[in-house]
């Protein structure tokens, strides 16, 4: 199988990112020639803490230095973008779920209605979610359902949900994890809902 340039660069940068105490999520190359952008996504492999701006700055410098030394890289100019995946990233790997324990998630489960609630536990085989039961009338407080265990094999899709109506409950880490794409998505959802 031919290795793509993105895969080759990811393999090349993985030790640099690991040395910075982070996990390399993905490398994507967009555009060509002088308009080329190298996007690098980093995160912690475990834990629920957010990557700080200082850590992004440090790893960006290390990645830039490594790319400058990469003799296999086409030496035409490029723009380097280093960031974390943000809360819009689908939860596709067990470590993604582990990184979001304690947050509200939406889970598309095969053969069931979607579930939304607090992710309380992640095991080797699946997750435990305490669903939020929507109130029958607007203005009433939502209730918590019974915890449900869902095997990874039965999960079609999962995402972190941020409820801006409860902004006083949103942590600084959640707000820092939002990127411009997340904000654009939220604004377009609000516009389509007539808000």
Number of C-alpha atoms within 10 A of each C-alpha: 3 6 8 10 15 17 15 14 21 18 13 15 20 18 15 18 22 15 11 16 15 20 18 21 16 17 21 15 18 14 10 11 12 10 11 15 17 16 17 24 17 24 23 19 16 14 12 16 12 17 17 14 12 9 14 19 13 13 22 20 14 17 21 16 12 15 17 11 10 14 9 10 12 10 11 10 12 17 14 16 14 19 18 23 17 20 20 17 13 14 22 14 10 15 15 21 25 20 19 23 19 14 19 21 22 19 24 16 18 13 9 9 9 15 18 21 22 22 24 19 17 22 13 9 11 17 21 18 27 20 22 17 15 14 11 9 8 8 7 9 11 13 11 13 13 11 17 14 16 17 15 18 10 14 18 14 15 21 20 23 16 19 10 11 8 8 10 7 10 14 11 9 13 16 14 15 19 16 15 10 12 15 12 11 12 14 13 13 12 11 10 9 8 7 8
